[in-house]
């Protein structure tokens, strides 16, 4: 038995709880004085596939009103005027364009923050509006991870908060899930079905260029509520037999087959679930099973010695202390809100509308 296994077994047998991290003494006999419990332990992983960085392309905006001019620097316009959250300095990836996707070429936004037109350092090719195009924001994310050695679940965390301007503001924050940031990829029409095998089918047309692995979809109009839950992650897309078949991952939910009906499809953007799917697509740290943590998991990271509750500063380098940290737990008595952890004060959970923005760490493992 190695030392780590021995310590874990010993702690389990003794039934010890873990220290809060508080070491300052405010009164004789308080937590800082006694410091009862087992010290928290973490292992930082930074070698091999866990070294360096990876580009994460998180969907930000989609529309059939986006067009490109034949200019250098490049010009991207939107007749709907919804480009204002694509900002100067952003790095973007174009999906669904016949002429300007370029196999994942990165575009650098030289002039952004304007509703109708943005400019890119790279040239763009003339392409009229009409296709359903998605603009993804690109962030360079560290592959480093942190293993929690404090219990047998051995949770593994992303070491750094997402970097780069993934969200709608320059700080990169995302929302929990905001219906206003789900954009149409297929208008409601009587040509969509849910087929056995978790296949979302568009009958009679080739729409395969609109969808891509890692995109998160939400449907509308299905009779069975589970089919309309946001969060269907695209696994693969194909066009065969005159139909577009989108294989989706419904998580732990079971989709129900429904015949062709008047259903619509949107892409989920600017939130923690779309970001998570994008991270899994590029196998951050070599893994594709990252998830949004629950309330209890984040609570365990909080270090009560720090005024803002910031977790272990060696393991979680550069942790933001002026923002909410989002988790996946909804408030049962008010489902428009979720638990956000306020690391601008004490790292304690607060009840906040799901439309509010924040950061997130991702976790894997547990059970």
Helices and strands as residue ranges (DSSP letters): H 3-14, H 31-34, E 42-45, G 48-50, E 53-63, E 66-69, E 74-78, E 91-95, E 107-111, E 117-120, E 133-142, E 145-148, E 156-158, E 174-175, G 179-181, E 182-195, E 199-203, G 208-210, E 216-220, G 225-228, E 232-240, E 243-249, E 258-268, H 272-281, G 284-286, E 291-292, H 295-301, E 324-330, E 337-342, E 348-353, E 357-358, E 362-364
